[in-house]
Amino acid sequence: MTAVSRTIAERYTLLEKLGGDGTAVLWRGEDGQEGRQVAIKELLLPALDESARAAVVERLRREAGVVAEHPSVVPVHEVVVADGTPFVVMDPVDGRTLEDLASSGPLPPRLVAGIGRQVLGALAAAHAKGAVHGDVRPANILVSSDGTARLTGFGVGQALDPAGSPAFLAPERIAGHEDTPHADLWSLGVTLLGAAEGANPFLRGNVAATLYAVVNDQPVFSRTHGTLADVLRGLLAKAPHARMLPDHAIPMLALAANGAEAPVPVLPAPPRPGVRTPSVAAILAGVAGMVLGFALLTNAMVMHQAYYFFDFSELSMIVGDFSSIVAGVAAVAGGASLLARVRAGQLMLSVSALLTLLSFGLLTVIGEDRIHLGLAIQPGFTIDLLLLLFAIALTIAVWFVPAERPAVG
């Protein structure tokens, strides 16, 4: 600490330098008008013209006032300018930065969860009012000895370094998109995981490697488990709109801070794989289909002697015999399918009926008395007609067969 005595804005006296990081200097100060102790952050702005500095100051004042009343935000009393340099006057906070606390190693998960719950509440309040922090990192979180956490630096990060701190940048920021509440959630996730694991999960040897890791690498969870890990994975989703929102994350962090785990949702047990049994009607239809199939095959072989169909010179006889055989096979397969898959059996029996009709037309109507090869026309015609009617009736009936019984087992 460095003792000085310098007055700014004819009101605030800088008494002691408490620290700095190259972009800002934190002072212990005193308000000369009210005689109270204050903390004053001197912002080391880059070279800006007068209008740009005025815009920075205006932004600081606007964003500082948005969340000034939230208990997890360090209240900002005033933003003043002295010799072109902005100074942010705040309440003094008796505590250390999270960066300082985590510098000696991983913090207890319950402490990390408690800090996260408080800071996330502050961010949610800011986002609801249209403000984005833009520089959530351990150096901007102050933690008191009792575990009370407060977020500071609203608007400051954007004023000092619009590009942000590389290891805390959200992937979409690296891609050139504007700051959004989702980017704040990512930065908080990185901050909390770094505190729980003892090191920033994306920090590498140089800026380029760090940015590559943010975009492409998945963070390692070696010490962080349970509800806290679930929240941090939710905050660190690469896609902005896939990140866990505060309404969901805050209650989970509260549970983790109290040493409890989030209740596992009780889902209905998945049905055990059972035996699919056909209905009684499907069984009867299946048996009837198989009987029809064997009858068609017998009719084709015995009556029509279809095994000689290549000896026939007439195309109608060849096609008719072949259709009769295929119709029989389709009916047998359809009947068997009805015992397991009603829809497949229905389709196969429909095909069988169409082929039976084709065969009937070619072999009985067109072919005259040659077709039955040794049998009189009347008995052969009668048998063919009965099989055709049976096939058509069965096909119509199976479309009304209930599919199957409930699974058993």
Order of alpha helices (4+ residues) and beta strands (2+ residues): beta-beta-beta-beta-alpha-beta-beta-beta-alpha-alpha-beta-beta-alpha-alpha-alpha-alpha-alpha-alpha-alpha-alpha-alpha-alpha
